[in-house]
Amino acid sequence: MQNARSISELNRLIQQALETELDPVIWVIGEIADFRQAPQGHAYFELVEKEGNTVQAKIKANLWSFAYRNVAARFESITGSSIKNGMKVLAQVAVNFHPVYGLSINVKDIDPSFSLGERARVRQETIDRLTREGLLRLNARHSLPAVIQKIAIISSPTAAGYGDFVNQLENNAYGYQVYHKLFPSMMQGNEAVASLTRSLEQIESVKDELGIEAVVMIRGGGAQLDLDCFDDYRLAAKIANFSLPVLTGIGHERDESIADLVAHTKLKTPTAVAEFLLSGFREFEENLGLAMLRLDRATRQKLSEEQTRIQQIAHQVKAFSESRLKLEAEKLNSSISRIRISSKNILQIQENSLASFEKNMIRGLEGFLQKQKQSLDSKEILLRQLNPDTILARGYTRTEINGKSINAAKIQLGDELQTHTSKQKISSTITQIEEK
């Protein structure tokens, strides 16, 4: 082609166009990525424009050592955090095009107030989303035990706040014992959210085995932008949906993260969390003491009431018993009177009956004796009539042979007979026997 240009000519045209069309410095908004600091003190990074998680545009940025010292110092003094990856910043830049190294920008200044304002905007959007999804106070649905005795701790093992927490918990003046197990986690930086989430998942997997009753997330404060991980939606949603109450102590008095908002109970510092746990023991002990006092008082009052009631019942029973005994005595006396009258009547009847029976018996006996006397008289007469003496007195005799009646004996001639009369005994000898 007749009008073809070399690469260097094209680059010069681009450079001339940039110098002609663009202002010397421009304010741009972007997210810092791939931040690194060179030994010479320069800072190299990229400014990135994202839509969601998709990178829409990016450009290389340089922050030379002299400017970096001033910009970084002012930024940290205002925001409380150093310049680092993931921050969205408003930067004043000069566009630079190098024939060999291409397009880049030299950062002249970074507005710290924008980073604070941007952080506040993102934070509010996260709060609004959690509110719409019903997650903001979801973890508060869990009931805290009256005394929390077993906890899981999420913290950095080297953090001063963790050491203060454990020291206060273990060396309390009351000798309360709290079982605690640390689940180490990063507490700041780009990997903090993933690390905190993993710790929560580890606790979820062992909570039943260990008997964990609550989770304590402690950090001990820090620069405001260092707490950005605790404003992350993913961590907030994880805390909100967690199956145990989560207690936080991750900031100083002026800090309140979204993690604090979604937690069951938020406290300002790790030591405040430890004091909260110990206060549960003290309150329970005090309530127990008060309950014992109330129980003792109620027992005494109840015993007094029951003693009075027993005395009243005793009086009532005594009065009732006396009245009953009197009534029964009257009934008994009445019964005795009736029995006496009835007995007299019965005795009179029986006496009359006995007298009648006696008369009848006497009458019967007299008749019986009379009959018996008559029978005896008849028998006596009969006996008298049958008496041999009587018969003999009438002129009859009785003849025997050897003491036997002559009718019963076998008689023979020559036998001696004894004949009895009423007055005589006559002996004779048989001289003749005639048969009839």
SEGU-981831 format. One record per residue (C-alpha): x, y, z. Coordinates in nm, 3 decimals. Example, Ala and Ser with C-alpha at 12.3 -4.5 7.8 and 13.67 -1.06 7.14 Angstrom:
2
- u|v|w
- 1.230|-0.450|0.780
- 1.367|-0.106|0.714
***
This chain:
436
- u|v|w
- 0.000|0.000|0.000
- 0.127|0.354|-0.088
- 0.019|0.508|0.248
- 0.132|0.227|0.481
- 0.305|0.346|0.799
- 0.560|0.190|1.027
- 0.479|0.084|1.380
- 0.689|0.363|1.525
- 0.505|0.618|1.308
- 0.171|0.475|1.425
- 0.283|0.497|1.785
- 0.393|0.859|1.736
- 0.050|0.941|1.588
- -0.119|0.777|1.888
- 0.106|0.965|2.128
- 0.044|1.296|1.948
- -0.332|1.232|1.951
- -0.328|1.157|2.321
- -0.121|1.464|2.400
- -0.342|1.680|2.183
- -0.687|1.549|2.276
- -0.647|1.457|2.643
- -0.601|1.682|2.945
- -0.264|1.649|3.117
- -0.430|1.481|3.415
- -0.765|1.296|3.442
- -0.962|1.162|3.739
- -1.062|0.797|3.683
- -1.242|0.533|3.893
- -1.116|0.177|3.907
- -1.043|-0.120|4.128
- -0.685|-0.193|4.224
- -0.560|-0.533|4.110
- -0.223|-0.710|4.096
- -0.074|-0.454|4.334
- 0.300|-0.493|4.401
- 0.573|-0.273|4.538
- 0.920|-0.269|4.384
- 1.240|-0.256|4.593
- 1.304|0.097|4.465
- 0.978|0.211|4.631
- 0.766|0.228|4.315
- 0.418|0.071|4.312
- 0.288|-0.116|4.008
- -0.074|-0.231|3.966
- -0.370|-0.235|3.733
- -0.684|-0.028|3.747
- -0.977|-0.252|3.655
- -1.338|-0.183|3.564
- -1.574|-0.468|3.649
- -1.936|-0.551|3.593
- -2.010|-0.808|3.860
- -1.712|-1.041|3.846
- -1.644|-0.975|3.477
- -1.356|-0.744|3.380
- -1.479|-0.489|3.128
- -1.157|-0.290|3.095
- -0.816|-0.252|3.255
- -0.503|-0.042|3.225
- -0.153|-0.063|3.373
- -0.074|0.195|3.637
- 0.252|0.322|3.791
- 0.290|0.509|4.117
- 0.645|0.633|4.140
- 0.823|0.614|4.473
- 0.820|0.986|4.564
- 0.447|1.022|4.488
- 0.371|0.682|4.642
- 0.516|0.780|4.980
- 0.300|1.092|5.000
- -0.018|0.935|4.854
- 0.004|0.616|5.065
- 0.074|0.805|5.388
- -0.220|1.042|5.341
- -0.448|0.757|5.231
- -0.365|0.548|5.538
- -0.397|0.840|5.779
- -0.750|0.912|5.655
- -0.884|0.562|5.583
- -0.683|0.372|5.840
- -0.572|0.122|5.576
- -0.291|0.089|5.327
- -0.351|0.079|4.953
- -0.418|-0.281|4.849
- -0.591|-0.509|4.606
- -0.969|-0.497|4.578
- -1.002|-0.133|4.671
- -1.211|0.088|4.447
- -1.033|0.422|4.418
- -1.066|0.763|4.255
- -0.722|0.833|4.110
- -0.574|1.135|3.938
- -0.368|1.002|3.645
- -0.162|1.117|3.351
- -0.194|0.902|3.039
- 0.138|0.784|2.905
- 0.206|0.601|2.580
- 0.547|0.442|2.528
- 0.645|0.318|2.181
- 0.773|-0.009|2.328
- 0.577|-0.062|2.649
- 0.247|0.066|2.521
- -0.030|0.250|2.703
- -0.015|0.307|3.079
- -0.102|0.571|3.334
- 0.105|0.743|3.596
- -0.092|0.792|3.918
- -0.050|1.138|4.066
- -0.295|1.119|4.356
- -0.567|0.899|4.513
- -0.869|1.052|4.685
- -0.912|0.867|5.022
- -1.257|1.017|5.084
- -1.387|0.845|4.769
- -1.269|0.505|4.896
- -1.447|0.567|5.225
- -1.761|0.682|5.046
- -1.750|0.390|4.802
- -1.705|0.151|5.090
- -2.009|0.303|5.261
- -2.217|0.271|4.942
- -2.128|-0.095|4.891
- -2.186|-0.159|5.257
- -2.535|-0.008|5.242
- -2.619|-0.209|4.930
- -2.517|-0.525|5.117
- -2.732|-0.431|5.416
- -3.029|-0.362|5.187
- -2.987|-0.699|5.018
- -2.965|-0.885|5.349
- -3.277|-0.701|5.465
- -3.471|-0.794|5.149
- -3.370|-1.158|5.186
- -3.470|-1.170|5.553
- -3.116|-1.251|5.667
- -3.028|-0.946|5.874
- -3.161|-1.087|6.205
- -3.198|-1.452|6.107
- -2.920|-1.576|6.336
- -3.097|-1.407|6.627
- -3.366|-1.676|6.606
- -3.143|-1.906|6.810
- -3.186|-1.903|7.186
- -2.870|-1.858|7.388
- -2.826|-2.112|7.670
- -2.855|-1.959|8.015
- -2.489|-2.055|8.064
- -2.269|-2.101|7.755
- -2.015|-2.368|7.850
- -1.872|-2.481|7.513
- -1.770|-2.241|7.237
- -1.590|-2.247|6.904
- -1.357|-1.951|6.840
- -1.280|-1.810|6.496
- -0.970|-1.591|6.512
- -0.608|-1.566|6.414
- -0.405|-1.763|6.671
- -0.145|-1.485|6.678
- -0.391|-1.201|6.726
- -0.356|-1.005|7.047
- -0.734|-0.996|7.077
- -0.746|-1.376|7.082
- -0.484|-1.390|7.357
- -0.672|-1.130|7.563
- -0.997|-1.322|7.517
- -0.855|-1.658|7.627
- -0.667|-1.500|7.920
- -0.977|-1.328|8.052
- -1.186|-1.641|8.003
- -0.946|-1.880|8.173
- -0.829|-1.654|8.456
- -1.165|-1.520|8.571
- -1.196|-1.448|8.942
- -1.488|-1.685|8.987
- -1.321|-2.001|8.859
- -1.581|-2.056|8.588
- -1.478|-2.315|8.329
- -1.556|-2.263|7.959
- -1.449|-2.520|7.701
- -1.314|-2.345|7.391
- -1.163|-2.466|7.065
- -0.991|-2.242|6.812
- -1.067|-2.268|6.442
- -0.788|-2.054|6.291
- -0.873|-1.810|6.015
- -0.734|-1.514|5.827
- -0.898|-1.201|5.965
- -0.811|-0.948|5.691
- -0.710|-0.939|5.329
- -0.855|-1.076|5.007
- -0.859|-1.437|5.133
- -1.022|-1.357|5.466
- -1.382|-1.417|5.354
- -1.304|-1.763|5.216
- -1.100|-1.847|5.527
- -1.373|-1.732|5.766
- -1.634|-1.927|5.571
- -1.423|-2.244|5.584
- -1.388|-2.209|5.960
- -1.767|-2.184|5.995
- -1.809|-2.496|5.781
- -1.553|-2.684|5.995
- -1.745|-2.589|6.309
- -2.069|-2.705|6.150
- -1.918|-3.049|6.086
- -1.799|-3.106|6.446
- -2.045|-2.903|6.656
- -2.255|-3.205|6.759
- -1.951|-3.417|6.840
- -1.796|-3.142|7.056
- -2.126|-3.018|7.198
- -2.059|-2.662|7.077
- -2.325|-2.416|7.197
- -2.211|-2.093|7.030
- -1.951|-1.949|6.791
- -1.730|-1.654|6.889
- -1.573|-1.452|6.607
- -1.305|-1.215|6.743
- -1.043|-0.993|6.586
- -0.961|-0.700|6.810
- -1.024|-0.407|6.578
- -0.793|-0.256|6.319
- -0.800|-0.004|6.037
- -1.144|0.064|5.897
- -1.066|-0.072|5.552
- -0.899|-0.375|5.708
- -1.245|-0.475|5.825
- -1.389|-0.489|5.473
- -1.402|-0.868|5.480
- -1.658|-0.844|5.761
- -1.882|-0.636|5.531
- -1.884|-0.907|5.264
- -2.227|-1.044|5.169
- -2.106|-1.406|5.147
- -1.974|-1.405|5.504
- -2.282|-1.221|5.632
- -2.517|-1.476|5.468
- -2.313|-1.762|5.613
- -2.337|-1.617|5.964
- -2.709|-1.544|5.926
- -2.789|-1.902|5.820
- -2.555|-2.068|6.071
- -2.715|-2.332|6.293
- -2.568|-2.190|6.615
- -2.575|-1.839|6.765
- -2.274|-1.636|6.651
- -2.117|-1.375|6.882
- -1.885|-1.113|6.736
- -1.613|-0.899|6.888
- -1.421|-0.778|6.584
- -1.386|-0.402|6.620
- -1.334|-0.104|6.842
- -1.602|0.127|6.972
- -1.627|0.320|6.644
- -1.651|0.012|6.421
- -1.966|-0.184|6.337
- -1.939|-0.432|6.054
- -2.218|-0.609|5.867
- -2.103|-0.928|6.038
- -2.192|-0.753|6.366
- -2.538|-0.668|6.230
- -2.624|-1.024|6.125
- -2.466|-1.189|6.432
- -2.685|-1.308|6.718
- -2.499|-1.084|6.965
- -2.248|-0.814|6.880
- -1.990|-0.688|7.126
- -1.719|-0.434|7.064
- -1.405|-0.622|7.164
- -1.285|-0.977|7.238
- -1.262|-0.895|7.608
- -1.622|-0.771|7.596
- -1.723|-1.109|7.452
- -1.538|-1.289|7.731
- -1.705|-1.066|7.990
- -2.045|-1.135|7.828
- -1.990|-1.512|7.855
- -1.873|-1.485|8.216
- -2.164|-1.256|8.301
- -2.396|-1.539|8.195
- -2.237|-1.758|8.463
- -2.264|-1.482|8.724
- -2.622|-1.400|8.632
- -2.716|-1.767|8.641
- -2.547|-1.806|8.979
- -2.716|-1.493|9.111
- -3.053|-1.604|8.974
- -2.998|-1.945|9.128
- -2.920|-1.781|9.462
- -3.228|-1.560|9.432
- -3.435|-1.863|9.333
- -3.306|-2.048|9.639
- -3.393|-1.751|9.860
- -3.738|-1.727|9.703
- -3.779|-2.102|9.740
- -3.669|-2.087|10.104
- -3.905|-1.796|10.171
- -4.189|-1.962|9.985
- -4.120|-2.290|10.165
- -4.122|-2.123|10.503
- -4.439|-1.935|10.415
- -4.599|-2.250|10.282
- -4.496|-2.444|10.593
- -4.641|-2.169|10.811
- -4.962|-2.168|10.609
- -4.982|-2.546|10.623
- -4.906|-2.543|10.997
- -5.191|-2.298|11.048
- -5.409|-2.505|10.821
- -5.317|-2.824|11.009
- -5.402|-2.653|11.338
- -5.734|-2.539|11.194
- -5.801|-2.887|11.066
- -5.697|-3.032|11.403
- -5.945|-2.800|11.578
- -6.211|-2.889|11.324
- -6.136|-3.260|11.362
- -6.142|-3.231|11.740
- -6.469|-3.039|11.737
- -6.613|-3.277|11.479
- -6.489|-3.578|11.676
- -6.634|-3.446|11.999
- -6.961|-3.370|11.828
- -6.957|-3.706|11.658
- -6.870|-3.887|11.979
- -7.148|-3.703|12.160
- -7.391|-3.790|11.884
- -7.277|-4.152|11.882
- -7.299|-4.161|12.263
- -7.653|-4.033|12.241
- -7.727|-4.289|11.974
- -7.564|-4.557|12.191
- -7.760|-4.451|12.497
- -8.075|-4.446|12.288
- -7.987|-4.790|12.155
- -7.914|-4.912|12.508
- -8.248|-4.778|12.623
- -8.423|-4.942|12.331
- -8.232|-5.264|12.398
- -8.321|-5.249|12.765
- -8.690|-5.190|12.688
- -8.683|-5.445|12.414
- -8.494|-5.687|12.641
- -8.747|-5.635|12.920
- -9.030|-5.692|12.674
- -8.856|-5.995|12.533
- -8.777|-6.123|12.884
- -9.134|-6.057|12.989
- -9.260|-6.236|12.683
- -9.012|-6.516|12.738
- -9.101|-6.522|13.108
- -9.470|-6.539|13.022
- -9.397|-6.797|12.760
- -9.181|-6.989|13.008
- -9.451|-6.963|13.275
- -9.707|-7.082|13.025
- -9.469|-7.353|12.915
- -9.411|-7.441|13.282
- -9.784|-7.458|13.344
- -9.833|-7.665|13.035
- -9.538|-7.879|13.133
- -9.666|-7.919|13.487
- -10.011|-7.988|13.352
- -9.864|-8.232|13.103
- -9.645|-8.392|13.368
- -9.934|-8.418|13.608
- -10.142|-8.579|13.336
- -9.850|-8.797|13.239
- -9.786|-8.891|13.602
- -10.154|-8.951|13.655
- -10.160|-9.175|13.353
- -9.843|-9.345|13.466
- -9.986|-9.383|13.817
- -10.302|-9.529|13.673
- -10.092|-9.755|13.453
- -9.881|-9.852|13.752
- -10.192|-9.909|13.961
- -10.328|-10.125|13.684
- -10.006|-10.309|13.658
- -9.986|-10.335|14.033
- -10.330|-10.482|14.041
- -10.235|-10.710|13.756
- -9.915|-10.803|13.932
- -10.098|-10.862|14.250
- -10.339|-11.075|14.063
- -10.054|-11.260|13.908
- -9.865|-11.297|14.236
- -9.852|-11.669|14.328
- -9.926|-11.580|14.684
- -10.246|-11.412|14.580
- -10.339|-11.707|14.369
- -10.253|-11.941|14.650
- -10.458|-11.724|14.886
- -10.756|-11.786|14.673
- -10.723|-12.161|14.738
- -10.492|-12.254|14.455
- -10.171|-12.462|14.501
- -9.843|-12.487|14.319
- -9.675|-12.823|14.269
- -9.305|-12.858|14.180
- -9.060|-13.137|14.118
- -8.710|-13.045|14.218
- -8.796|-12.670|14.207
- -8.949|-12.694|13.860
- -9.310|-12.651|13.775
- -9.477|-12.984|13.741
- -9.587|-12.876|13.394
- -9.224|-12.820|13.291
- -9.077|-13.129|13.452
- -9.082|-13.484|13.321
- -9.261|-13.671|13.591
- -9.239|-14.035|13.674
- -9.395|-14.264|13.927
- -9.231|-14.241|14.255
- -9.114|-13.878|14.209
- -9.151|-13.660|14.513
- -9.376|-13.366|14.475
- -9.377|-13.039|14.675
- -9.713|-12.874|14.691
- -9.734|-12.515|14.809
- -10.041|-12.357|14.959
- -10.078|-12.015|15.099
- -9.982|-12.149|15.432
- -9.833|-12.493|15.388
- -9.573|-12.694|15.196
- -9.685|-13.049|15.137
- -9.460|-13.330|15.014
- -9.607|-13.634|14.838
- -9.499|-13.921|14.619
- -9.645|-13.998|14.279
- -9.827|-14.328|14.290
- -10.032|-14.298|13.981
- -10.014|-14.096|13.662
- -10.318|-14.059|13.436
- -10.285|-13.908|13.097
- -10.551|-13.663|12.974
***
